[in-house]
Amino acid sequence: QVHLVESGGGLVQTGGSLRLSCAASGRTSDVLNMGWFRQAPGKEREFVAADSWSDGNTYYLDSVEGRFTIFRDNAENTVYLQMNSLKPEDTAVYYCAASPDESHLYYYRETQYDYWGQGTQVTVSS
């Protein structure tokens, strides 16, 4: 079992930056692939970014590519989401997720992931 805790959310003005953290504990050897999702008010949860150990790639939602970066600190069992040039439409609760599966083909699907954090609020003011 894996426990995930997000942190780093907050209030920022348009164009600002935030770095979200997701710390994993428990059976961290099961944390093979990681993803970030977000859910804005009145909208469905959507994929934001993924770091696939399985294939060595990172993946991004089109609207955040070039602005957001996902990366890991394996020694600390932590995955980060660096968010730059933030826009009001980035406002959402951000969730990290982990999958122990050997494959990470469906990195953009919620059902790919077995473990989820409780979320951290990101608010971007205009």
C-alpha positions as CSV (number, residue, x, y, z in Angstrom):
1,Q,0.0,0.0,0.0
2,V,1.1,3.6,-0.7
3,H,0.1,6.8,1.0
4,L,0.4,10.0,-1.1
5,V,0.4,13.6,0.3
6,E,0.3,16.6,-1.9
7,S,1.5,20.0,-0.9
8,G,2.6,23.4,-2.4
9,G,-0.7,24.7,-3.6
10,G,-1.8,28.3,-2.9
11,L,-2.9,31.6,-4.4
12,V,-0.9,33.1,-7.2
13,Q,-1.5,35.9,-9.8
14,T,-1.6,35.2,-13.5
15,G,1.9,34.6,-14.8
16,G,3.2,33.3,-11.5
17,S,4.7,30.0,-10.5
18,L,4.1,27.2,-8.0
19,R,5.7,23.9,-7.3
20,L,3.6,21.1,-6.1
21,S,5.0,18.2,-4.2
22,C,3.7,14.6,-3.8
23,A,5.4,12.6,-1.0
24,A,5.0,8.8,-1.1
25,S,5.2,6.6,1.9
26,G,4.5,2.9,2.6
27,R,5.5,0.4,-0.1
28,T,7.3,2.9,-2.2
29,S,8.7,0.1,-4.3
30,D,5.2,-0.1,-5.7
31,V,5.4,3.5,-6.9
32,L,6.4,2.7,-10.5
33,N,4.5,5.4,-12.5
34,M,3.2,8.7,-11.3
35,G,0.6,11.2,-12.6
36,W,-0.9,14.5,-11.8
37,F,-4.6,15.3,-12.3
38,R,-6.8,18.3,-11.6
39,Q,-10.4,19.1,-11.1
40,A,-11.8,22.6,-11.6
41,P,-15.2,23.7,-10.2
42,G,-18.0,22.3,-12.4
43,K,-15.7,20.2,-14.5
44,E,-14.5,16.6,-14.6
45,R,-11.1,15.5,-13.3
46,E,-8.6,15.7,-16.1
47,F,-5.1,14.5,-16.8
48,V,-2.3,17.0,-16.4
49,A,1.1,15.3,-16.5
50,A,2.6,11.8,-16.0
51,D,6.1,10.5,-15.4
52,S,6.4,6.9,-16.7
53,W,9.2,4.9,-15.3
54,S,7.9,2.0,-17.5
55,D,8.8,3.7,-20.8
56,G,11.0,6.6,-19.6
57,N,8.8,9.3,-20.9
58,T,6.9,12.2,-19.6
59,Y,3.5,13.3,-20.9
60,Y,1.4,16.5,-20.6
61,L,-2.0,17.9,-21.2
62,D,-1.7,20.0,-24.4
63,S,-2.7,23.2,-22.6
64,V,0.1,22.9,-20.0
65,E,2.9,21.6,-22.1
66,G,5.8,24.0,-22.1
67,R,4.6,25.6,-18.9
68,F,4.5,22.6,-16.5
69,T,7.2,20.1,-15.7
70,I,6.9,16.8,-13.9
71,F,10.0,15.3,-12.2
72,R,11.0,13.0,-9.4
73,D,13.4,13.0,-6.5
74,N,13.7,9.2,-6.1
75,A,15.9,9.5,-2.9
76,E,13.0,11.3,-1.2
77,N,10.2,9.3,-2.8
78,T,8.7,12.6,-4.0
79,V,7.3,13.7,-7.4
80,Y,6.9,17.4,-8.3
81,L,4.9,19.4,-10.6
82,Q,6.6,22.7,-11.5
83,M,4.0,25.1,-12.8
84,N,5.1,28.3,-14.6
85,S,3.2,31.0,-16.4
86,L,0.0,30.1,-14.6
87,K,-3.4,31.1,-16.0
88,P,-6.8,31.5,-14.3
89,E,-7.9,28.4,-16.1
90,D,-5.3,26.4,-14.2
91,T,-7.3,27.0,-11.0
92,A,-8.3,23.5,-9.7
93,V,-7.6,21.0,-7.0
94,Y,-4.5,19.1,-8.0
95,Y,-4.1,15.4,-7.2
96,C,-1.1,13.1,-7.5
97,A,-1.5,9.4,-8.3
98,A,0.7,6.3,-8.4
99,S,0.5,3.0,-10.2
100,P,2.5,-0.1,-9.4
101,D,1.7,-1.7,-12.8
102,E,4.6,-2.6,-15.1
103,S,2.8,-0.9,-18.0
104,H,1.7,2.7,-18.1
105,L,0.0,2.8,-21.4
106,Y,-3.1,4.6,-20.2
107,Y,-1.3,7.3,-18.3
108,Y,-4.1,9.8,-19.1
109,R,-6.8,7.7,-17.4
110,E,-7.8,7.8,-13.8
111,T,-8.3,4.0,-13.8
112,Q,-4.6,3.5,-14.6
113,Y,-3.7,4.5,-11.0
114,D,-4.2,2.6,-7.7
115,Y,-3.2,5.3,-5.2
116,W,-4.3,8.9,-4.8
117,G,-3.5,11.8,-2.6
118,Q,-6.1,14.1,-1.1
119,G,-5.4,17.0,-3.3
120,T,-4.0,20.6,-3.0
121,Q,-5.8,23.7,-4.1
122,V,-4.2,26.0,-6.7
123,T,-5.9,29.3,-7.4
124,V,-4.7,31.7,-10.0
125,S,-6.2,35.2,-9.9
126,S,-6.6,37.4,-12.9
